[in-house]
């Protein structure tokens, strides 16, 4: 009965949120002068505050890109740290304008929450991490294991699916906040910890002895992570989506934060449209024609953001893999700005 009651309350909140906010976000953001983004509560490489409280990461760069496109100022943003349980309600209610938090885009989330994905800024897959001294080299050796997992995530569902498909059993240890989940794992409350592989790699860099932990080779799922917005506000959806595509397109055409001013002189019509030398693209989005120029100048292209936050120039040191451009064998494929 309790589950049914909460479902009814959630449905009512959803209905109220969509009626109150549909079609209004673009104008509301413009009026207040900044973008309010929902981010993870602290995930190195994706959204994490430094000692001065300045937030950085791949997902924060996504937020900054929207601010740069809208206002010409990548610093015109604020963040709201959210747990997996809190994130969708915060977006539905209007507490945040966009969810730039490592969130998997699925059919259910696109069709039942009043929300919609605006693109993928990181292709990932779920993994499992164990302590090296456990002596486990495969997830198939974890029959009967206790596994730490966060609630309200696709991770929780994928874990059950995987063990069921392998005819194995497990004992879930459910902890809502990431830092508490990690503490439970390192303290030995569970044998393994499961989440997206990028998140496992991020967590491992923060542990006192990273080499004492192993990410097992199995990939349990597909996790296309990216920003989400409320349904019914096409103008805002377009701005968020094309802010991401601008970063991807800029990388494909060799436009970087270092050479973007020189690229204004390019005779390539694609580059001219991206950077606003040829007018019209900004008007179509409701912003100035230098919207993409501002993104690249202040933040960089997608590759620069990736390498700085999670790639070779970061403590995580992740390979581009699926997040390379399509020309380099990856899945990153920006739609044409024309």
N, C-alpha and C positions, 0 to 999 in steps of 0.2 A: 504493500500500500504506500509506503514511504516513497519508493521509486516512482510510482505513478503520480503522486502529488508533486514531487519535484519536477517531473517531466511537464506537468501542467503549468507549473510556475514558470519554467524555462520557456515554454511555448508562448506564454503570455508576455514575458519580457521581450522575446524575439519579435512578436507582433507589434508591440509598442515601439521598439527600437526602430524597426524598419519604416513604420509610418512617420515617426518623428524626424528621421534623419535622411530618408531617401531624397536624393537630388540636391541636398543642401551643403554637402561637405566642402566642395570647391569654394563656394562663396564664403562659408564660415571660416575656412582656413585663411583665405585671402584677407578677410576682415581682421582677424586676430593677429596676423603677422608672423605666425610660426606654424610648423607642423608638429603635431603630437603623435609620437610613434610608440607603439608597444614593442618591447624588446625582452629578451631573456633576462632573468634576474642576475646573471653574471656568468657568461660563457666565453672563455678566452678565445679570441679569434673571430668571434661573431658579435658579441655585445658585452663589453666589460668595462667598468670604470677604473681609471687609474687613481693614484693616491690623492689627486686634486679633484676627483669626481668627474673628470672628463671621460665621456664614453667613446670607445672606439670599437671597430670590428667590421666584418663584412656586412652584417645586417644594419649596423649603424650607418655605414656608407650608403646603403640603400635609402635610408631615411634622409641622409644629407643630400643625396641626389635629387629627391623630390623637392626639398627645400631650395636647392640651387635652381631647379627648373622653375619653380613657382615665384621665388623672390629674387633670384640672382645672388643669393647668399646662402651658402651651405651650412652656415652656423645658425640659421633661423629655424631651429628645431628644439624640441624637448622630448625626453624619453620617460616612459612609464614602465618600470620593470614588472614583468608578469610571469606567474607560474603557468604550467600547461592548463591547470584547471581554471585560472582566471582569464586567460587570453581572449577567448571568444566572447564572453560576456562583456568584457571591456570594450571590444569593438562594436558589438551589437548595441550597447547602451550609449555610445558616443563619447565615452571617456577618452578614447584615442581616435585619431583620424585614419590611421593605417597600422596594420600589424606587420612590422618588419622583424619578425621573430622566427627562428628556425621552426617553421610550421609546414607539415606535409600537406600537399594539396590532394584531396581525394574527392570522389564522386559524392559521398555523403556530406562532406563539408561544403561542397559547392551547391548542394540542392536542399539541405534541411536547416541550415543555420542563418539564412538570409545574408550570407557572405559569399565572396567569390575570389579565387586566386587571380593575381594580376601578372603572373609570370614566374619563372623559376630562376633564382639566383644561386642555387647550389644543388647539384644532383648528388644524392647520398644513398646510403643503404644501412640497414640496421645491423649491428654487430654485438658481440659479447666480449667482455673483458674479464680476465681472471688473474689472480696472483700467480706468478711464475712457479712458485714452490708448490702449487696445487698439482703440478705435473700433468695438466690437461692440455692437449694440443688440438682438440676438435670439439665443437659444440655437441657432437654426437656422444661424447663421453660424460655429458652432464645429466644423465637420467637420475631423477630424484634430488637434484641440486636445489638449493635455495637461491633465488635470483632476485636482486634488487631492481625495481622498476618504478617509474613515475606513473601516477594515475592520470587519466584524461588524455592519453596519448595513443597514437597508432602503435607505438612501441609495445604497449601492454597487450593489444590485440594480436599483433604479429608474433609475439612471444608464444602466446597460447596456440596460434595456428601452427607454428613451427614444431612445437613439442608434440602436438596432436598428430601432425603428419609423419613424425618420426616414431610414433608409438612409444613416446617417453613421457614421464611425469616430472613435474617441478613444483617447487613451493615458492609462490610469489611473496616477496617482501616489499610491500608498497609504501613508498615514502614520497610525499608531494614535492618538497623543495629539492633542487639539484644538490646543493651543498650538503644537505642532510642525508641524501641518498648516497653521496660519495663517502661521507663519514661512516654510514652504516656498512658500506662495502669494505672500506679499509679497516674497520674495527672487527670485521669477521662475522657480522650478523647475517651475511649471505655469502655464498660461494662465488657468485658471479654478478656482474653489473651489465645491464643491457640498455642501449640507446643507439642513436645514429652513430656510425663509425667516426664521423668528424667530431662529434661531441665526446666520444671516448678518447680520441686523440687529444682533444683540447683538455679534458680532465687529466689525462696522464701527465701532461706537461706541468700541471700544478702540484703533483704529488711529490713528497720528499725524495723518493727514489723511483723515478719513472721506469727504470730498467727492471724493476721488480714486478712489473705488470705486463701482460700479454693480451693483445687483441686477437681473438681467434679468427681463422681464415674465412669462415662461413659468412655470407651476406644473406640475412633473413628476409629482406624485403627491398622494394624500390621506395625511395623517399625523395620525391621532388619538392624541395623546400623553396618557399618564396613568399612575397608580400601578399596580404589579403586585405580587401576593402569590403564595405557594405554593398550589397546589391542595390540597384535602383538609382545610382549616382554615376552615370556614364562619363561625365566630364572629369570627375575625380579619378575614376578607374583608368581613363585614358592617360592622364598625366602620370600616374604611378607606373603603369605598364610601359609607357614610352620613355620614362626616365631610365628604367632598366635596359630597354632595348638600345637607348642611346649609348650607354656604357659598353654594351656588347658590340654594336656597330662601330664605335670609335676604335676598339681594339682591332677589329677586322680590317679597317682602313688605315691602321698605323698611326692613329691620332692619339697622342699622349699628353699628359699634363705639362711635359717639358717642351713639346714641339707644337702645341695647339695654335700658338700665335703665328708661327710660320705657315702652318697648314691653312690659315685663312687665305693665303695666296695661291692655294692649290687650284689647278684647272679641272680637277676631277669633279664632275657635276654631283656625284654622291657626297663627296666631302663638302662641297659648297652648300648643299641642302642641310646636312647634319649640323654644320657650324653657323648656319643662318646667313651666309653670304648671299645665297638665293633666298629671298623672303617668302613667307607664307606658312611654313611648318609651325612656327610658334603661334600664329594667329589661329590655326586649326585647333590648337590645344588650349587656347585662351591665355597664352603667356607671350613673352617677348621672343623674337626670332633667335636670340642668342641663348635660349634655354639649354640646349645641349652643349654649347661652348662653355657655359658656366659650370655645368656638371664636370666636364673633362678638365677644365682649367683648375677647379678647386678640389676635385676629388681624384680624378684620373679615370682611365678607362677600366673596363671590367678586369682585365688582366692585372693592371696595377693594383687594384683593390684586393684581388685574390692573393697575389704574391706578398703584399704588405701585411695582410691580416692572417692568412692561413697557409700560404705557400712557402716558397724557398727563402723568403726574407723574414719569416716569422719563426717563433719557437716550435710551432707545429710541424713545419716543413712538409706539408702535404703536396703530392704530385697533382698536376692539373687533372689527369684522368678524364672522366666524363665531363669535367668542367673546362676542358680546352675548347677552343673554337671548333666549329665543324670542319674547317679547313685542316685542322691538326688532329682530326680523329675524335673530337669530343662532340658534345651535344649543344654547346652554346651557339645559338643561331639567332641573331637579331633580325627582326622584320625590317623591310626596307623603309627608310625615311624618305618618302617621296610623295 
